[in-house]
Amino acid sequence: MSARVAVIGGGLAGISAALACVDAGAEVTLLEASPRLGGAACSFRRGELWVDNGQHVFLRCCSAYRGLLERLGTTGATMLQPRLDIPVLMPGRRSLRLRRSGLPAPLHLGGALLRYRALAPAERLSAARCALRLRRLDPGDGALDRRSFGSWLAEQRQSARARAALWDLIALPTLNLHADDASLALAVKVFRTGLLDRTDAGDIGYATRPLAEVHAEPARRALATAGADVRDRTRVLALESGERGVTVRTDAGTVEADAAVVAVAHHQLPAIAGPRWPDVAALGVSPIVNLHVVYDRRVTRHAFAAVLDSPLQFVFDRTAAAGLRRGQYLAVSLSAADGYAQARSAELRAAFLPEIRRVFPGAARVEPIDAFVTREKEATFRAAPGSAAVRPGCRISTPRVYLAGAWTDTGWPATMEGAVRSGITAARAALIDLGHTRSLPEEVAA
């Protein structure tokens, strides 16, 4: 008989686990509380616009996530740069670019760093030496997780300007924390895997269609075609497990299975966790806030840009992806947004619309026709020092139950890549333990 696997949660981790199990020949029931799949990478309608709940990017090194796109047939709904190229804007100054060359790593970033006029020449040389030292660190070293990235940068004599204009430029959107607050181990993972170990690893990709058309709808079709039972609007109330299987109690009935992959956000885990489940409350949360602004004309030619000397952080042009036929739609992404998560929308508009006018001359004399805010108050786990000791693996002491999610021990920060990897890892573990070893999903490399 085929193994029966219940997957709880329809985000990228749950989608990946369900696809891996059904592709291996298992009978899969996917349970999702919301009306749509996609989890933290989803879309909704606002009038005629498609709005993504956040601005999600990936890198060429994100092999598991790119594999998911291929499985869903949606690679063509994304864009991947042929070469890392980040426009960097500063109010009142000429724009810069951080663009790699084709030289072997880490020389591929040497020219970009030496030309980076956001830093003084001495700061650029110091940053280059610092990057070489960082490349020698091991992200798997537990001692690195017990200290902050900021403290290490201070030891390397990185100036406040270098930390703000270079190191946080990368750390903030990838770790969802400032360098001073982030785990050194996770920062090493980001910089080594994403930038320093391979020439093309850091080339940036992003969706050119709404995330609903990249993940949610294609995943539902792929799972249905493969024979999976996808049940949205189904809230899990309890999960009971034993040596012979699991019983999942929902608000719409009971699901019996041989194993369960629990792929919910870590702050949702206590609602269904049993007494033998790991306590993940210490992981905490870090919010992300997005300001969405619609103009009746184009105000910038940049597809996306980093912004220095301004609270804007990163700005994305979502005009085509949202389906806007006339004008321009910009999304301002604010990571580590503890100071903004509780602010009123009117306060955020008052604070950030003048900044957009200051950074983008094309918007200086143009009033937006719409401006609204989306908040993900529990967007990611808090990638702080000590977080590695709290992140559980996919196997726990509760029999027949496996954990998945970007917050589990993937070795990656809370990214789409980490979520997909966790789902594949949990599915593989469940199938092996059930003796269902034909057509196993390939093990994901660290």
C-alpha positions in Angstrom: 0.0 0.0 0.0 1.1 3.6 -0.6 2.2 5.6 2.3 -0.3 8.2 3.5 1.2 11.6 4.4 -0.7 14.6 5.8 0.9 17.9 5.2 -0.2 20.7 7.4 0.4 24.2 5.9 0.3 25.3 2.3 3.3 27.7 2.2 6.4 27.0 0.2 7.6 24.4 2.8 4.3 22.6 2.7 4.0 22.8 -1.1 7.5 21.4 -1.5 6.9 18.6 1.0 3.6 17.6 -0.6 5.1 17.6 -4.1 8.1 15.5 -3.0 5.8 13.0 -1.3 3.3 12.7 -4.2 6.1 12.5 -6.7 7.4 9.5 -4.7 4.1 7.8 -5.0 2.6 8.6 -1.6 -1.0 9.5 -1.0 -1.0 13.2 0.2 -3.6 15.3 1.9 -2.5 19.0 2.2 -4.4 21.1 4.8 -4.2 24.9 4.7 -6.2 27.2 7.0 -6.3 30.2 4.6 -8.3 30.3 1.3 -5.0 30.2 -0.8 -1.7 28.5 -0.9 1.6 30.3 -0.8 2.0 31.2 2.8 4.2 34.2 3.4 4.8 34.5 -0.4 1.3 35.2 -1.6 -0.8 37.8 -3.5 -4.2 39.4 -3.1 -6.4 41.6 -5.2 -6.9 45.4 -4.6 -9.3 46.6 -7.2 -7.7 45.8 -10.5 -4.3 45.3 -9.1 -2.5 42.2 -8.0 -0.6 43.0 -4.8 2.2 40.7 -3.4 2.2 40.7 0.4 6.0 41.2 0.3 8.9 41.7 -2.1 10.5 38.3 -2.4 13.8 37.8 -4.3 16.0 34.8 -4.8 19.6 34.3 -6.0 21.1 32.0 -8.5 22.5 29.9 -5.7 18.9 29.1 -4.5 18.9 25.8 -6.2 16.0 24.2 -4.3 13.7 27.2 -4.9 14.6 27.3 -8.6 13.9 23.6 -8.8 10.4 24.2 -7.4 9.9 26.8 -10.1 10.8 24.2 -12.7 8.5 21.6 -11.1 5.6 24.2 -11.2 6.5 25.3 -14.7 6.8 28.9 -13.6 10.5 29.7 -14.2 9.3 31.9 -17.1 7.2 34.0 -14.6 10.5 35.2 -13.0 13.6 37.1 -14.1 17.1 36.1 -13.1 19.9 38.6 -13.8 22.6 37.4 -16.1 25.1 39.2 -13.8 24.6 40.6 -10.3 23.8 44.3 -10.6 22.3 46.4 -7.8 21.6 50.0 -8.4 22.3 52.1 -5.3 20.6 55.4 -5.0 21.5 58.3 -2.6 19.5 61.5 -2.4 21.2 64.4 -4.2 24.0 62.3 -5.5 24.7 60.3 -8.6 23.5 56.7 -8.5 26.0 53.8 -8.1 26.0 50.2 -9.1 27.3 47.1 -7.3 28.0 44.9 -10.4 30.1 41.8 -10.5 32.6 40.8 -13.2 33.1 37.4 -14.7 36.4 36.8 -12.8 36.7 33.8 -10.4 35.3 34.4 -6.9 36.1 36.4 -4.9 37.8 38.6 -7.5 34.5 39.0 -9.3 33.5 41.7 -6.7 36.8 43.4 -6.5 36.1 46.0 -9.2 32.6 46.8 -7.8 34.0 47.4 -4.4 36.9 49.5 -5.5 34.5 51.7 -7.5 31.9 52.0 -4.7 31.9 55.7 -4.1 29.5 55.4 -1.2 32.6 54.6 0.9 35.9 56.5 1.1 38.9 54.7 -0.6 40.3 53.6 2.7 36.9 52.1 3.7 36.7 50.2 0.4 40.1 48.6 0.9 39.3 47.7 4.5 36.0 46.2 3.4 37.8 44.1 0.8 40.1 42.7 3.5 37.2 42.1 5.7 35.4 40.1 3.0 38.4 37.8 2.6 38.5 37.2 6.3 34.8 36.5 6.3 35.2 34.0 3.5 37.5 31.9 5.8 34.8 31.5 8.5 32.6 28.4 8.7 28.9 29.1 9.0 28.5 25.7 10.7 30.8 26.7 13.6 28.5 27.0 16.6 30.7 29.6 18.3 29.9 32.0 15.5 26.2 31.7 16.2 26.8 32.9 19.8 28.0 36.3 18.7 26.6 39.1 16.5 27.7 40.0 13.0 28.0 43.6 14.1 30.5 42.8 16.9 32.7 40.9 14.4 32.6 43.8 12.0 33.7 46.1 14.8 36.7 43.8 15.4 37.5 44.1 11.7 37.5 47.9 12.2 34.6 48.5 9.8 33.4 52.0 10.1 29.8 53.0 10.8 29.5 54.2 7.2 30.8 50.8 5.8 28.4 48.9 8.0 25.4 51.0 6.9 26.3 51.4 3.3 27.7 48.0 2.5 27.3 45.2 5.1 23.7 46.1 6.1 22.9 46.6 2.4 23.1 42.8 2.1 22.4 41.7 5.6 19.2 43.6 6.2 17.1 42.2 3.4 18.5 38.7 3.7 18.6 38.3 7.5 15.7 40.7 8.3 17.9 42.2 11.0 20.6 44.8 11.2 24.2 43.5 11.4 24.4 44.5 15.1 21.4 42.2 15.9 22.1 39.3 13.6 23.9 36.0 14.2 27.4 36.0 12.8 26.9 32.4 11.6 23.9 33.3 9.5 25.7 36.3 8.1 28.6 34.1 7.1 26.2 31.8 5.3 24.6 34.7 3.4 27.8 36.3 2.3 29.7 33.1 1.6 27.0 31.2 -0.2 25.4 34.2 -1.8 28.4 36.3 -2.8 31.9 35.1 -2.0 32.2 31.4 -2.8 31.0 31.3 -6.4 31.1 34.0 -9.2 27.5 33.8 -10.2 25.8 32.8 -6.9 24.5 36.3 -6.1 22.8 37.0 -9.4 19.3 38.3 -8.3 16.0 36.9 -9.4 12.4 38.1 -8.7 8.9 37.4 -9.9 7.6 39.2 -12.9 4.0 38.0 -12.3 2.0 38.0 -9.1 3.2 35.5 -6.6 -0.2 33.8 -6.8 0.6 32.9 -10.4 4.2 31.9 -9.5 3.4 29.6 -6.5 -0.1 29.2 -5.3 -2.2 28.5 -8.4 0.5 26.4 -10.2 1.1 24.4 -7.0 -2.6 23.6 -6.6 -2.8 22.4 -10.2 0.4 20.3 -9.9 -0.8 18.7 -6.7 -4.2 18.0 -8.1 -2.8 16.5 -11.3 -0.6 14.2 -9.2 -3.6 13.0 -7.2 -3.1 14.9 -4.0 -6.1 16.1 -1.9 -5.7 19.8 -1.3 -8.0 21.2 1.3 -7.9 25.0 1.9 -10.0 26.8 4.5 -9.3 23.9 6.8 -8.0 24.7 10.2 -6.1 22.0 12.1 -7.3 21.7 15.7 -5.1 18.9 17.1 -2.6 16.3 15.9 -2.4 12.9 17.7 0.5 10.6 16.8 1.5 7.0 17.7 3.8 4.3 16.5 1.3 3.3 13.8 0.3 6.7 12.4 -1.3 10.1 13.0 -4.7 11.5 13.4 -5.2 15.1 12.3 -8.4 16.7 13.7 -9.6 19.7 11.8 -12.7 22.0 11.8 -14.0 20.0 8.9 -13.4 16.4 10.1 -10.5 14.0 10.7 -7.6 12.9 8.5 -5.8 9.6 9.1 -2.3 9.2 7.8 0.8 7.2 8.3 2.9 10.4 9.0 2.4 14.1 9.1 4.7 16.9 7.9 3.9 20.1 9.9 4.8 23.1 7.8 3.3 26.0 9.7 5.1 29.2 10.9 6.9 28.7 14.1 4.7 31.1 16.1 1.7 28.9 15.0 3.2 25.7 16.2 2.0 25.8 19.8 -1.6 25.7 18.7 -1.2 22.1 17.5 2.0 21.0 19.4 2.0 18.1 21.8 4.0 17.9 25.0 7.0 16.2 23.4 7.4 18.9 20.7 10.3 21.3 20.7 9.8 24.8 22.3 10.6 27.4 19.6 9.2 30.5 21.3 12.8 31.7 21.9 13.2 32.1 18.1 11.1 35.3 18.3 9.9 37.2 15.2 11.1 40.0 13.0 8.6 42.1 11.0 8.6 43.4 7.4 6.5 46.3 6.3 5.8 47.3 2.7 4.5 50.7 1.4 2.8 50.4 -1.9 2.6 53.6 -4.0 0.8 54.0 -7.3 1.5 57.0 -9.7 -0.3 58.0 -12.9 3.0 58.2 -14.7 6.5 56.7 -14.6 8.8 58.2 -11.9 11.9 55.9 -12.3 13.4 53.5 -14.8 14.9 51.2 -12.2 13.3 47.7 -11.9 14.6 47.8 -8.3 17.1 49.7 -6.3 18.8 49.9 -2.9 18.7 53.3 -1.2 21.3 54.7 1.2 21.0 57.7 3.5 17.3 57.3 3.6 14.9 55.0 5.5 13.6 53.6 2.1 15.9 50.6 2.1 14.8 48.8 -1.2 12.3 50.0 -3.8 10.8 47.7 -6.5 8.9 48.5 -9.6 5.8 46.2 -9.6 3.9 47.9 -12.4 3.8 45.0 -14.9 3.5 42.2 -12.3 0.5 44.0 -10.7 -1.3 44.4 -14.0 -1.2 48.2 -13.9 -1.8 49.4 -17.5 -0.9 53.1 -17.0 1.4 54.8 -14.6 3.8 53.1 -12.2 3.5 51.0 -9.0 6.4 51.1 -6.6 6.8 48.9 -3.5 9.0 50.1 -0.7 10.3 47.1 1.3 11.3 47.7 5.0 13.1 44.9 6.7 13.7 44.6 10.4 10.7 46.9 10.7 10.2 46.8 14.5 9.8 50.6 14.5 7.2 50.6 11.8 5.1 47.5 12.4 2.7 49.2 14.8 2.6 52.6 13.1 -0.5 53.8 11.4 -0.7 53.8 7.7 -1.1 57.6 7.6 2.1 57.9 9.7 4.0 55.7 7.3 2.7 57.6 4.2 3.7 60.9 5.8 7.2 59.6 6.6 8.0 57.8 3.3 6.2 59.7 0.5 8.6 62.7 1.0 11.5 60.3 0.9 10.4 58.9 -2.4 10.2 62.4 -3.8 13.7 63.1 -2.4 15.3 59.9 -3.9 13.4 59.8 -7.2 13.4 63.2 -9.0 10.6 62.0 -11.3 8.3 61.8 -8.3 9.2 65.3 -6.9 6.1 67.0 -8.3 3.8 64.1 -8.6 1.1 63.1 -6.1 0.3 59.3 -5.9 -3.1 58.2 -6.9 -3.0 55.4 -4.2 -0.7 54.6 -1.3 -1.3 51.8 1.1 0.6 49.6 3.6 0.9 45.8 4.1 2.5 44.4 7.3 3.9 41.0 8.1 4.4 41.4 11.8 5.7 37.9 12.1 7.4 37.7 8.8 10.5 35.7 9.8 12.1 34.1 12.9 14.6 36.5 14.5 18.0 35.5 13.1 19.8 36.6 16.3 22.8 35.2 18.1 21.8 31.9 19.6 19.0 31.1 17.2 20.8 28.0 15.8 20.5 26.3 19.1 16.7 26.8 19.1 16.0 25.8 15.5 14.8 22.1 15.4 15.6 19.5 12.8 12.8 17.9 10.8 12.8 14.8 13.1 11.4 15.3 16.6 10.8 12.9 19.5 7.1 12.7 18.6 6.7 9.6 16.3 5.5 10.0 12.8 5.7 13.8 12.9 8.2 15.9 10.9 8.7 19.6 10.9 9.2 21.9 7.9 9.6 25.7 7.6 12.2 28.2 6.9 12.6 28.4 10.7 13.8 24.8 11.1 17.5 23.9 11.0 18.2 24.4 7.3 21.5 26.3 7.8 19.9 29.1 5.8 18.2 32.3 7.1 14.4 32.7 6.7 14.2 32.7 2.9 12.2 31.0 0.2 15.2 28.8 -0.4 15.2 27.7 3.2 11.5 27.0 3.2 11.7 24.8 0.1 14.7 22.9 1.4 13.0 22.2 4.7 10.0 20.8 2.9 12.1 18.4 0.8 14.1 17.4 3.8 11.0 16.6 5.9 9.4 14.7 3.1 12.5 12.6 2.5 12.8 11.8 6.2 9.1 10.8 6.5 9.3 8.6 3.4 12.5 6.8 4.6 11.0 6.2 8.0 7.9 4.7 6.4 10.0 2.5 4.3 8.7 4.2 1.2 12.1 4.6 -0.5 11.3 4.3 -4.2 11.6 7.6 -6.1 12.9 9.5 -3.0 13.4 13.2 -3.5 17.1 14.0 -3.8 18.8 15.1 -0.6 19.5 18.8 -0.7 23.1 19.8 -0.2 23.9 22.3 2.6 
